Amino acid sequence: MKKFSVYIETSIISYLAAKPSRDLLTAACQQITVEWWEDKRNEYNLFTSELVVKNEK
């Protein structure tokens, strides 16, 4: 089965790494992101820009 490629931008990593927010909307985005990451990410070829990776080091 062919996997689609998905570009992962910095907000995805931010939602995964951050403490749970007290803001309802932000907390919902964090939860949706965590669930997608756990359940769906292996179905895709994930990539991000080299600039993002370079700035994270």
ChimeraX attribute file (.defattr): number of C-alpha atoms within 10 A of each C-alpha:
attribute: neighborCount
match mode: 1-to-1
recipient: residues
	/A:1	4
	/A:2	7
	/A:3	10
	/A:4	9
	/A:5	11
	/A:6	13
	/A:7	11
	/A:8	14
	/A:9	12
	/A:10	13
	/A:11	12
	/A:12	14
	/A:13	14
	/A:14	12
	/A:15	19
	/A:16	17
	/A:17	11
	/A:18	9
	/A:19	10
	/A:20	14
	/A:21	14
	/A:22	9
	/A:23	8
	/A:24	10
	/A:25	10
	/A:26	13
	/A:27	15
	/A:28	14
	/A:29	16
	/A:30	23
	/A:31	16
	/A:32	14
	/A:33	18
	/A:34	17
	/A:35	13
	/A:36	12
	/A:37	14
	/A:38	10
	/A:39	10
	/A:40	10
	/A:41	12
	/A:42	11
	/A:43	13
	/A:44	13
	/A:45	13
	/A:46	13
	/A:47	11
	/A:48	12
	/A:49	11
	/A:50	9
	/A:51	8
	/A:52	12
	/A:53	10
	/A:54	8
	/A:55	7
	/A:56	8
	/A:57	5
